[in-house]
Amino acid sequence: MTYDEFREKLEAWWLATDAREVARKNSQGALLALMDFYEALEPDERALADQVFAEWIGSGNDRKRFDALAMVDRFRILAASAQLRIAEAEIATRQDHEAPYELAKVRRVLDRLTNG
């Protein structure tokens, strides 16, 4: 399976799972399902998923971004390091009320990746 095919499959799966869990008013349901999904992947599929999660860090969808950060943190996905640094720089320039909290989260995940 190519990266693009895998990304499309994971995107469709996540969108359906997220919509289902939002309808159930289960805010963490999609993330927990995503963790189970990831743990069941073969190593080559995990490498593809790692790249997708790195992309999701820059997503305009805050739930997708949250899930990606949680996955990177939980599974220590080093492939996301560059995207975390980009996100850190972008968030640092924002003035909205969520920016300080999101910046702290990104820095915390980045620190755990780089310093164990």
Contacts in CASP RR format, 6 or more apart in sequence:
PFRMAT RR
TARGET T0000
AUTHOR 0000-0000-0000
METHOD contacts of the structure
MODEL  1
MTYDEFREKLEAWWLATDAREVARKNSQGALLALMDFYEALEPDERALAD
QVFAEWIGSGNDRKRFDALAMVDRFRILAASAQLRIAEAEIATRQDHEAP
YELAKVRRVLDRLTNG
1 9 0 8 1.000
1 45 0 8 1.000
1 48 0 8 1.000
3 48 0 8 1.000
3 51 0 8 1.000
6 45 0 8 1.000
6 48 0 8 1.000
6 49 0 8 1.000
6 52 0 8 1.000
7 48 0 8 1.000
7 51 0 8 1.000
7 52 0 8 1.000
7 55 0 8 1.000
10 49 0 8 1.000
10 52 0 8 1.000
11 52 0 8 1.000
13 37 0 8 1.000
14 30 0 8 1.000
14 34 0 8 1.000
14 64 0 8 1.000
14 67 0 8 1.000
17 29 0 8 1.000
17 30 0 8 1.000
17 33 0 8 1.000
17 34 0 8 1.000
18 30 0 8 1.000
18 63 0 8 1.000
18 64 0 8 1.000
18 67 0 8 1.000
20 30 0 8 1.000
21 27 0 8 1.000
21 28 0 8 1.000
21 29 0 8 1.000
21 30 0 8 1.000
21 33 0 8 1.000
22 30 0 8 1.000
22 63 0 8 1.000
30 63 0 8 1.000
30 67 0 8 1.000
31 66 0 8 1.000
31 67 0 8 1.000
31 70 0 8 1.000
31 71 0 8 1.000
34 67 0 8 1.000
34 71 0 8 1.000
35 71 0 8 1.000
35 74 0 8 1.000
38 46 0 8 1.000
38 49 0 8 1.000
38 71 0 8 1.000
38 75 0 8 1.000
41 49 0 8 1.000
47 79 0 8 1.000
50 77 0 8 1.000
50 79 0 8 1.000
50 80 0 8 1.000
51 79 0 8 1.000
53 68 0 8 1.000
53 71 0 8 1.000
53 72 0 8 1.000
53 77 0 8 1.000
53 79 0 8 1.000
53 80 0 8 1.000
54 68 0 8 1.000
54 72 0 8 1.000
54 77 0 8 1.000
54 79 0 8 1.000
54 80 0 8 1.000
54 82 0 8 1.000
54 83 0 8 1.000
55 68 0 8 1.000
55 83 0 8 1.000
56 64 0 8 1.000
56 65 0 8 1.000
56 67 0 8 1.000
56 68 0 8 1.000
57 65 0 8 1.000
57 68 0 8 1.000
57 69 0 8 1.000
57 72 0 8 1.000
57 80 0 8 1.000
57 83 0 8 1.000
57 84 0 8 1.000
57 87 0 8 1.000
57 106 0 8 1.000
58 65 0 8 1.000
58 68 0 8 1.000
58 83 0 8 1.000
58 86 0 8 1.000
58 87 0 8 1.000
59 65 0 8 1.000
59 68 0 8 1.000
68 80 0 8 1.000
69 105 0 8 1.000
69 106 0 8 1.000
69 109 0 8 1.000
71 77 0 8 1.000
72 80 0 8 1.000
72 84 0 8 1.000
72 109 0 8 1.000
72 113 0 8 1.000
73 108 0 8 1.000
73 109 0 8 1.000
73 112 0 8 1.000
73 113 0 8 1.000
76 112 0 8 1.000
76 113 0 8 1.000
76 116 0 8 1.000
77 113 0 8 1.000
78 113 0 8 1.000
80 113 0 8 1.000
81 110 0 8 1.000
81 113 0 8 1.000
81 114 0 8 1.000
84 106 0 8 1.000
84 109 0 8 1.000
84 110 0 8 1.000
84 113 0 8 1.000
85 110 0 8 1.000
87 106 0 8 1.000
88 103 0 8 1.000
88 106 0 8 1.000
88 107 0 8 1.000
88 110 0 8 1.000
91 99 0 8 1.000
91 102 0 8 1.000
91 103 0 8 1.000
91 106 0 8 1.000
92 99 0 8 1.000
92 103 0 8 1.000
END
